[in-house]
């Protein structure tokens, strides 16, 4: 299976354009292009902040599965899911700040990236609730769904960043 070709497919989904344009317009209306938007996008760092911030939820959620399945520590697994959920809003915020700056084909991929990660966050919220109620089988099922969704969302995010170059060289220093 050619993963690159598979990840390129969303780039041609012009049916997403109306939603992408509406989303970009709404974000641009709220954030604009001032200091707040630039700061969220990573101007102070020299590159986008979103790829940095997503490592915490992904790492916490993956680690929670290891702690549950390998070490049978369900309390720690639940706590790591909570950490991942708490780290999600900042990652989403900086990702949304990037959205209006994307090109048309990038926005198509970006919408699907966001959708996959929304499913992941919802699944992990359900897993957290199931762990809290002692329903381990259901918690594991939601965790597997969450890991699957975040893997798809992450693959699309990686394609957006590395194959499509979203945010690359935006603040490259000259001199």
Backbone as CSV, one residue per row, in Angstrom:
resi,resn,N_x,N_y,N_z,CA_x,CA_y,CA_z,C_x,C_y,C_z
1,UNK,0.830,-1.179,0.000,0.000,0.000,0.000,0.883,1.253,0.000
2,UNK,0.615,2.145,-0.884,1.370,3.392,-0.996,0.747,4.432,-0.062
3,UNK,1.327,4.585,1.126,0.773,5.503,2.126,0.789,6.954,1.647
4,UNK,1.839,7.330,0.914,1.907,8.709,0.434,0.738,9.005,-0.508
5,UNK,0.451,8.081,-1.400,-0.675,8.271,-2.321,-1.992,8.325,-1.558
6,UNK,-2.124,7.483,-0.538,-3.337,7.480,0.270,-3.510,8.809,1.008
7,UNK,-2.420,9.329,1.564,-2.491,10.599,2.286,-2.709,11.792,1.358
8,UNK,-2.377,11.640,0.084,-2.603,12.713,-0.884,-4.069,12.827,-1.306
9,UNK,-4.824,11.769,-1.167,-6.211,11.760,-1.633,-7.062,12.911,-1.083
10,UNK,-6.976,13.225,0.209,-7.809,14.330,0.711,-7.507,15.683,0.058
11,UNK,-6.316,15.834,-0.504,-5.955,17.106,-1.136,-6.899,17.463,-2.281
12,UNK,-7.505,16.475,-2.909,-8.360,16.729,-4.071,-9.855,16.744,-3.722
13,UNK,-10.207,16.670,-2.447,-11.616,16.659,-2.042,-12.188,18.075,-2.015
14,UNK,-12.532,18.582,-3.193,-13.025,19.958,-3.272,-14.385,20.130,-2.586
15,UNK,-15.045,19.042,-2.224,-16.299,19.144,-1.476,-16.073,19.720,-0.076
16,UNK,-14.835,19.740,0.377,-14.511,20.296,1.694,-14.271,21.807,1.654
17,UNK,-14.192,22.377,0.452,-13.792,23.785,0.335,-14.737,24.759,1.030
18,UNK,-16.044,24.565,0.899,-16.981,25.504,1.524,-16.815,25.485,3.047
19,UNK,-16.716,24.294,3.627,-16.525,24.179,5.073,-15.179,24.758,5.486
20,UNK,-14.147,24.477,4.688,-12.810,24.994,5.000,-12.788,26.513,4.944
21,UNK,-13.422,27.096,3.934,-13.453,28.555,3.811,-14.228,29.191,4.963
22,UNK,-15.347,28.577,5.323,-16.149,29.086,6.437,-15.354,29.014,7.746
23,UNK,-14.680,27.900,7.948,-13.870,27.716,9.158,-12.732,28.724,9.212
24,UNK,-12.008,28.862,8.107,-10.894,29.812,8.063,-11.381,31.239,8.295
25,UNK,-12.522,31.584,7.704,-13.080,32.925,7.883,-13.473,33.196,9.325
26,UNK,-14.087,32.209,9.965,-14.498,32.375,11.358,-13.282,32.536,12.267
27,UNK,-12.265,31.723,12.037,-11.047,31.823,12.859,-10.366,33.167,12.627
28,UNK,-10.303,33.579,11.373,-9.665,34.849,11.043,-10.431,36.019,11.663
29,UNK,-11.752,35.929,11.710,-12.564,36.977,12.332,-12.257,37.081,13.820
30,UNK,-12.113,35.935,14.473,-11.848,35.922,15.913,-10.410,36.329,16.220
31,UNK,-9.452,35.742,15.520,-8.038,35.975,15.843,-7.395,37.118,15.073
32,UNK,-7.825,37.325,13.833,-7.168,38.318,12.990,-5.740,37.911,12.677
33,UNK,-4.899,38.903,12.473,-3.502,38.615,12.145,-2.563,39.410,13.049
34,UNK,-3.067,39.796,14.217,-2.278,40.602,15.142,-1.307,39.788,15.970
35,UNK,-0.875,40.404,17.054,0.143,39.798,17.908,-0.323,38.468,18.508
36,UNK,-1.593,38.387,18.912,-2.098,37.142,19.490,-2.036,36.012,18.461
37,UNK,-2.542,36.267,17.271,-2.521,35.239,16.225,-1.094,34.843,15.883
38,UNK,-0.230,35.827,15.729,1.167,35.534,15.398,1.842,34.736,16.515
39,UNK,1.540,35.097,17.762,2.115,34.368,18.888,1.635,32.932,18.941
40,UNK,0.332,32.722,18.719,-0.209,31.366,18.696,0.389,30.541,17.556
41,UNK,0.669,31.209,16.458,1.227,30.506,15.291,2.716,30.205,15.452
42,UNK,3.375,30.834,16.415,4.774,30.514,16.672,5.778,31.511,16.165
43,UNK,5.370,32.756,15.887,6.319,33.750,15.383,7.486,33.951,16.347
44,UNK,7.230,33.852,17.637,8.254,34.024,18.662,9.265,32.877,18.668
45,UNK,8.866,31.747,18.096,9.695,30.555,18.095,10.413,30.335,16.764
46,UNK,9.849,30.920,15.714,10.445,30.745,14.394,9.856,29.591,13.609
47,UNK,8.915,28.887,14.195,8.198,27.814,13.481,6.888,27.540,14.211
48,UNK,5.954,26.863,13.569,4.653,26.615,14.197,4.768,25.882,15.539
49,UNK,3.902,26.258,16.467,3.896,25.645,17.795,3.047,24.379,17.854
50,UNK,2.126,24.216,16.939,1.221,23.064,16.985,1.949,21.720,16.997
51,UNK,2.936,21.499,16.129,3.626,20.196,16.179,4.296,19.918,17.521
52,UNK,4.698,20.949,18.233,5.299,20.747,19.554,4.254,20.362,20.603
53,UNK,3.131,21.055,20.577,2.135,20.856,21.624,1.381,19.536,21.510
54,UNK,1.307,18.980,20.327,0.549,17.738,20.173,1.276,16.534,20.765
55,UNK,2.555,16.685,21.043,3.287,15.540,21.591,2.792,15.153,22.984
56,UNK,2.298,16.108,23.754,1.845,15.785,25.108,0.573,14.933,25.100
57,UNK,-0.503,15.328,24.400,-1.665,14.443,24.405,-1.371,13.070,23.796
58,UNK,-0.669,13.045,22.695,-0.378,11.762,22.046,0.469,10.879,22.962
59,UNK,1.506,11.448,23.547,2.365,10.676,24.441,1.630,10.186,25.676
60,UNK,0.784,11.036,26.229,0.027,10.647,27.419,-0.945,9.523,27.092
61,UNK,-1.624,9.641,25.958,-2.611,8.624,25.596,-1.950,7.293,25.252
62,UNK,-0.858,7.327,24.543,-0.147,6.087,24.228,0.402,5.452,25.504
63,UNK,0.960,6.258,26.382,1.492,5.751,27.645,0.390,5.165,28.524
64,UNK,-0.794,5.750,28.454,-1.900,5.217,29.254,-2.229,3.790,28.833
65,UNK,-2.180,3.517,27.551,-2.453,2.160,27.065,-1.378,1.188,27.557
66,UNK,-0.139,1.616,27.535,0.955,0.760,28.019,0.780,0.477,29.510
67,UNK,0.471,1.509,30.287,0.310,1.310,31.726,-0.853,0.378,32.044
68,UNK,-1.923,0.477,31.279,-3.060,-0.406,31.526,-2.760,-1.832,31.081
69,UNK,-2.343,-1.991,29.833,-2.207,-3.329,29.260,-0.981,-4.090,29.756
70,UNK,0.127,-3.393,29.949,1.365,-4.083,30.329,1.520,-4.137,31.853
71,UNK,1.282,-3.017,32.510,1.540,-2.943,33.950,0.277,-3.053,34.806
72,UNK,-0.876,-3.108,34.150,-2.169,-3.251,34.854,-2.427,-2.127,35.861
73,UNK,-1.889,-0.955,35.593,-2.075,0.198,36.476,-3.156,1.099,35.879
74,UNK,-4.390,0.778,36.176,-5.523,1.488,35.585,-5.665,2.911,36.110
75,UNK,-5.294,3.140,37.363,-5.370,4.505,37.905,-4.400,5.429,37.176
76,UNK,-3.180,4.964,36.978,-2.200,5.770,36.243,-2.643,5.956,34.794
77,UNK,-3.224,4.916,34.204,-3.717,5.029,32.825,-4.792,6.107,32.740
78,UNK,-5.716,6.104,33.685,-6.780,7.108,33.701,-6.202,8.503,33.902
79,UNK,-5.223,8.628,34.780,-4.608,9.932,35.024,-3.882,10.450,33.785
80,UNK,-3.225,9.554,33.061,-2.557,9.979,31.826,-3.565,10.395,30.761
81,UNK,-4.689,9.709,30.713,-5.736,10.146,29.783,-6.185,11.553,30.146
82,UNK,-6.341,11.822,31.436,-6.736,13.165,31.882,-5.693,14.214,31.499
83,UNK,-4.429,13.871,31.648,-3.361,14.796,31.246,-3.448,15.077,29.749
84,UNK,-3.656,14.036,28.959,-3.805,14.209,27.514,-4.992,15.082,27.168
85,UNK,-6.102,14.878,27.860,-7.295,15.705,27.612,-7.051,17.160,28.016
86,UNK,-6.343,17.374,29.125,-6.038,18.744,29.560,-5.090,19.446,28.591
87,UNK,-4.219,18.677,27.954,-3.255,19.260,27.005,-3.851,19.466,25.616
88,UNK,-5.028,18.925,25.381,-5.632,19.023,24.050,-6.080,20.438,23.676
89,UNK,-6.788,21.180,24.532,-7.238,22.523,24.103,-6.120,23.456,23.642
90,UNK,-4.972,23.538,24.334,-3.915,24.407,23.792,-3.406,23.940,22.425
91,UNK,-3.305,22.629,22.239,-2.856,22.118,20.941,-3.869,22.448,19.851
92,UNK,-5.150,22.334,20.191,-6.206,22.672,19.228,-6.161,24.162,18.909
93,UNK,-6.006,24.980,19.930,-6.001,26.432,19.730,-4.896,26.866,18.768
94,UNK,-3.690,26.376,18.970,-2.604,26.794,18.075,-2.763,26.178,16.684
95,UNK,-3.366,24.999,16.614,-3.651,24.417,15.304,-4.690,25.235,14.551
96,UNK,-5.728,25.650,15.254,-6.751,26.489,14.620,-6.175,27.826,14.162
97,UNK,-5.255,28.376,14.948,-4.634,29.652,14.565,-3.894,29.529,13.241
98,UNK,-3.362,28.348,12.961,-2.654,28.105,11.696,-3.603,27.999,10.507
99,UNK,-4.830,27.556,10.750,-5.737,27.173,9.667,-5.940,28.261,8.602
100,UNK,-6.196,29.519,8.972,-6.407,30.537,7.924,-5.183,30.784,7.036
101,UNK,-4.003,30.401,7.508,-2.783,30.635,6.727,-2.528,29.532,5.695
102,UNK,-3.329,28.473,5.732,-3.113,27.334,4.841,-3.677,27.594,3.456
103,UNK,-3.080,26.947,2.475,-3.600,26.975,1.118,-4.812,26.062,1.000
104,UNK,-5.483,26.119,-0.130,-6.719,25.368,-0.338,-6.531,23.864,-0.111
105,UNK,-5.521,23.276,-0.743,-5.294,21.835,-0.605,-4.882,21.473,0.826
106,UNK,-4.143,22.355,1.469,-3.753,22.132,2.858,-4.967,22.192,3.787
107,UNK,-5.883,23.103,3.522,-7.085,23.211,4.355,-7.928,21.941,4.279
108,UNK,-7.993,21.346,3.107,-8.751,20.097,2.967,-8.173,19.019,3.880
109,UNK,-6.868,18.879,3.855,-6.201,17.902,4.721,-6.363,18.316,6.182
110,UNK,-6.244,19.602,6.445,-6.371,20.116,7.802,-7.732,19.826,8.426
111,UNK,-8.795,19.935,7.630,-10.123,19.623,8.156,-10.224,18.159,8.568
112,UNK,-9.715,17.268,7.744,-9.771,15.846,8.074,-8.849,15.511,9.249
113,UNK,-7.724,16.187,9.320,-6.804,16.051,10.461,-7.539,16.436,11.752
114,UNK,-8.222,17.564,11.725,-8.963,18.029,12.898,-10.102,17.071,13.243
115,UNK,-10.789,16.572,12.242,-11.900,15.644,12.484,-11.402,14.360,13.156
116,UNK,-10.305,13.817,12.662,-9.746,12.604,13.260,-9.339,12.828,14.700
117,UNK,-8.745,13.956,14.970,-8.298,14.242,16.334,-9.457,14.597,17.262
118,UNK,-10.536,15.114,16.704,-11.740,15.350,17.501,-12.347,14.019,17.940
119,UNK,-12.395,13.073,17.015,-12.874,11.726,17.359,-11.972,11.131,18.445
120,UNK,-10.666,11.308,18.306,-9.724,10.771,19.299,-9.979,11.367,20.678
121,UNK,-10.107,12.678,20.751,-10.336,13.326,22.051,-11.655,12.867,22.668
122,UNK,-12.693,12.751,21.858,-13.984,12.275,22.370,-13.866,10.842,22.879
123,UNK,-13.147,10.006,22.150,-12.970,8.616,22.567,-12.193,8.541,23.884
124,UNK,-11.173,9.358,24.026,-10.407,9.336,25.274,-11.202,9.927,26.438
125,UNK,-12.066,10.875,26.166,-12.955,11.372,27.217,-13.870,10.240,27.694
126,UNK,-14.397,9.478,26.757,-15.240,8.335,27.127,-14.418,7.274,27.864
127,UNK,-13.195,7.021,27.428,-12.334,6.049,28.115,-12.085,6.490,29.556
128,UNK,-11.811,7.777,29.742,-11.592,8.306,31.085,-12.812,8.037,31.973
129,UNK,-13.979,8.336,31.435,-15.216,8.137,32.202,-15.436,6.660,32.525
130,UNK,-15.131,5.789,31.578,-15.310,4.348,31.803,-14.305,3.830,32.843
131,UNK,-13.057,4.286,32.762,-12.083,3.897,33.794,-12.571,4.332,35.173
132,UNK,-13.073,5.550,35.253,-13.526,6.105,36.531,-14.663,5.268,37.115
133,UNK,-15.473,4.679,36.247,-16.609,3.858,36.696,-16.243,2.377,36.840
134,UNK,-14.968,2.053,36.582,-14.534,0.673,36.726,-14.905,-0.241,35.573
135,UNK,-15.317,0.327,34.476,-15.706,-0.456,33.298,-14.484,-0.575,32.378
136,UNK,-13.601,-1.474,32.750,-12.283,-1.567,32.122,-12.384,-1.983,30.653
137,UNK,-13.229,-2.952,30.344,-13.364,-3.395,28.951,-13.807,-2.264,28.039
138,UNK,-14.800,-1.505,28.472,-15.278,-0.365,27.680,-14.207,0.717,27.595
139,UNK,-13.493,0.938,28.706,-12.420,1.939,28.703,-11.356,1.569,27.684
140,UNK,-10.984,0.296,27.660,-9.977,-0.155,26.694,-10.479,-0.006,25.262
141,UNK,-11.739,-0.318,25.036,-12.296,-0.193,23.684,-12.242,1.265,23.217
142,UNK,-12.617,2.183,24.097,-12.551,3.607,23.731,-11.105,4.061,23.554
143,UNK,-10.198,3.525,24.354,-8.784,3.873,24.188,-8.252,3.399,22.836
144,UNK,-8.626,2.196,22.446,-8.195,1.678,21.132,-8.772,2.555,20.016
145,UNK,-10.043,2.912,20.139,-10.645,3.813,19.153,-9.897,5.141,19.130
146,UNK,-9.590,5.670,20.310,-8.866,6.938,20.383,-7.488,6.857,19.764
147,UNK,-6.756,5.786,20.057,-5.419,5.614,19.471,-5.489,5.453,17.957
148,UNK,-6.516,4.760,17.483,-6.687,4.607,16.032,-6.979,5.956,15.388
149,UNK,-7.904,6.708,15.976,-8.266,8.012,15.414,-7.110,8.996,15.466
150,UNK,-6.362,9.017,16.576,-5.237,9.950,16.674,-4.115,9.529,15.719
151,UNK,-4.026,8.251,15.408,-3.028,7.799,14.428,-3.388,8.288,13.029
152,UNK,-4.662,8.192,12.674,-5.107,8.693,11.370,-4.945,10.211,11.319
153,UNK,-5.419,10.888,12.382,-5.276,12.347,12.438,-3.819,12.771,12.399
154,UNK,-2.974,12.029,13.098,-1.542,12.337,13.118,-0.883,12.115,11.773
155,UNK,-1.293,11.057,11.088,-0.738,10.808,9.754,-1.104,11.948,8.810
156,UNK,-2.339,12.414,8.910,-2.759,13.549,8.075,-2.027,14.826,8.489
157,UNK,-1.816,15.003,9.793,-1.057,16.168,10.259,0.383,16.122,9.797
158,UNK,0.970,14.937,9.827,2.329,14.783,9.314,2.403,15.087,7.832
159,UNK,1.407,14.632,7.088,1.356,14.924,5.650,1.238,16.432,5.432
160,UNK,0.389,17.057,6.220,0.199,18.505,6.124,1.506,19.250,6.381
161,UNK,2.226,18.826,7.406,3.472,19.505,7.770,4.631,19.181,6.839
162,UNK,4.843,17.887,6.610,6.062,17.468,5.926,5.919,17.340,4.418
163,UNK,4.804,16.821,3.938,4.630,16.686,2.493,4.113,17.980,1.874
164,UNK,3.191,18.653,2.587,2.613,19.882,2.048,3.340,21.137,2.538
165,UNK,4.182,21.018,3.532,4.990,22.142,3.996,4.225,23.239,4.708
166,UNK,3.145,22.895,5.394,2.363,23.916,6.103,3.226,24.595,7.167
167,UNK,3.331,25.903,7.075,4.069,26.683,8.058,5.578,26.680,7.904
168,UNK,6.084,25.983,6.908,7.531,25.857,6.735,8.115,27.179,6.224
169,UNK,9.187,27.603,6.837,9.964,28.798,6.453,9.160,30.107,6.527
170,UNK,8.079,30.131,7.303,7.289,31.346,7.400,8.086,32.481,8.041
171,UNK,8.896,32.168,9.048,9.632,33.202,9.763,11.133,33.032,9.635
172,UNK,11.552,32.491,8.526,12.977,32.263,8.332,13.741,33.580,8.388
173,UNK,14.771,33.591,9.207,15.568,34.806,9.362,16.531,34.947,8.191
174,UNK,16.682,36.170,7.751,17.609,36.470,6.654,18.773,37.246,7.250
175,UNK,19.966,36.842,6.916,21.072,37.629,7.421,22.206,36.843,7.722
